[in-house]
Amino acid sequence: MFQVNDNYQKLPGSYLFSTIGKKVNAYAQANPDRQIIRLGIGDVTQPLAPAIIQALHRAVDEMGNAETFRGYAPDLGYEFLRSAIVENDYRARGCEIATDEIFVSDGAKSDSGNIQEIFSLDNRIAVCDPVYPVYVDSNVMAGRTGTYDAQKEMWSDVIYMPCTMENGFVPEFPKETPDVIYLCLPNNPTGTTITKEQLQSWVDYANKAGAVIIYDAAYEAYISEDHVAHSIYECEGAKTCAIELKSFSKNAGFTGVRLGYTVVPKELKCGEVSLNAMWARRHGTKFNGAPYIVQRAGEAVYSAEGKAQLKEQVAYYMRNAAAIREGLEDAGYTVFGGVNAPYIWLKTPKGMTSWEFFDYLLEQANVVGTPGSGFGPSGEGYFRLTAFGSYENTVAALERIRKL
Ligand SMILES: Cc1ncc(COP(=O)(O)O)c(C=O)c1O
């Protein structure tokens, strides 16, 4: 008789987005005359930039021609894309990363879920709380998280690093020493980040503790402040302790196109064992490459036209972020984020829980956001709005909230 991986049975239901969907649908059916504005989803809405569309068209044509047709992509990704990444995302910022330290993938969700595979099941993980749920859930599936306390919504073997307004959303070094530290900066959901100096102290801490940092920089393109690092490799010593995950989803609108990459420096070792070699082996065995046409589209992100067009796209979303921030502040809310990330994190008013505020906003303003408690226990009492809607809808939503 076969047995299943019991760890999957331990996963508490991920009701966040399905509960939101159900509540919104029920409200819409009961109130068909109301126009609901959705500022809940973390998905982009602007179309792909023209430079990317042109690159896609060209690549599609190449695939229709025997001379230029491409089959399986190289394991690590095409050289043209990895070189563009090295030049633009690293060398331009003073970081020396080699092309064979870049692993092109189909996005940061897969990479952030898969990366735990190369670590021992005995390793203790530390996560910011609240945070993108994939880090904890993928470790639950692997059997690394112990038992779940439904009351506290916490796993016995996970080290939680609360990020709240009390500590300025800056994770503190935990009392117990972790082996694997997940840092998502700028953070989803809080939209906050830390300074380069603070990141340097995490790098120093990890090197000293013999820990590895999984650095998820999916929102790097939204950083507007000079004292914030765009890559963890801007910090001294990061190559011996950090893996960096990047996505083309939020900087270039690839959520439906799918492209990302992971950096595993060759200097990152556990004794004599190279993590770069392990990840190369894993990638080669379990992944058959991002599509050629998508990698050509990724290359266009780094062209002069691509860069200019995407700068405008990011600015479009950040104009929304500023409108949300200012609108909420005017209305008396306590607001965080929205400066280096497309997320705005607000303190729920009058001691409401995250879900109470969700209902209140849906019913009174017909605006949908995301309850903070869905991202971890320390998210209770907070609420996330995203800047990924249209400007018109964003302004209209804020107008409604202001009138409450
Ligand atoms: C922090 C973080 N990492 C990764 C992802 C997923 O990125 P991708 O679309 O590249 O899989 C998301 C998506 O919302 C995210 O918020």
The ligand as an ORCA input file, in Angstrom:
! r2SCAN-3c Opt
* xyz 0 1
  C       8.007     37.943     -2.269
  C       7.602     37.244     -3.496
  N       8.428     36.362     -4.046
  C       8.096     35.708     -5.163
  C       6.891     35.933     -5.784
  C       6.534     35.151     -7.005
  O       7.207     35.615     -8.103
  P       7.095     34.912     -9.525
  O       5.908     35.493    -10.220
  O       8.391     35.227    -10.183
  O       6.930     33.445     -9.303
  C       5.988     36.833     -5.255
  C       4.694     37.056     -5.902
  O       3.807     37.712     -5.482
  C       6.356     37.522     -4.078
  O       5.528     38.389     -3.511
*
